[in-house]
Amino acid sequence: MRPVRVTVTGVGVSPVIVCDWRATAFAVGLGVVVAGTATYTVEYTFDDVFAAAFNPASAAWFPHQDLTGQTTNKDSNLAFPPTGVRLNVTSGTGAVTLNFISTEAM
């Protein structure tokens, strides 16, 4: 699987990175790099991201326990399979990049 990278500049939310929740050996490495000043949270959902009515704005998002309210470069992982992951930048003017590397992803 090739790494997936999403960047948010200023306040905003990245597109959803879709996970293959059916993988038998699911594992994801998450690395966040901050350029400038920003506060961010990595979030995940269990909602059906393939449903025709899926709307990221109204989905149930859960904050990653290690990557919530952070302001510096951080890394962590997901050992269980959500259906999607996103980066939510809540303040600042810098650029924040989420690096997502999975054993299985779509």
Stockholm file with secondary structure:
# STOCKHOLM 1.0

chainA/1-106         MRPVRVTVTGVGVSPVIVCDWRATAFAVGLGVVVAGTATYTVEYTFDDVFAAAFNPASAAWFPHQDLTGQTTNKDSNLAFPPTGVRLNVTSGTGAVTLNFISTEAM
#=GR chainA/1-106 SS CCCEEEEEESSEECCCEEBCTTCTTCCEEEEEEEESSEEEEEEEECSCTTSTTCCTTTSCEEECTTSSSBCSCEEEEECSCCSEEEEEEEEESSEEEEEEEESSBC
#=GC SS_cons         CCCEEEEEESSEECCCEEBCTTCTTCCEEEEEEEESSEEEEEEEECSCTTSTTCCTTTSCEEECTTSSSBCSCEEEEECSCCSEEEEEEEEESSEEEEEEEESSBC
//
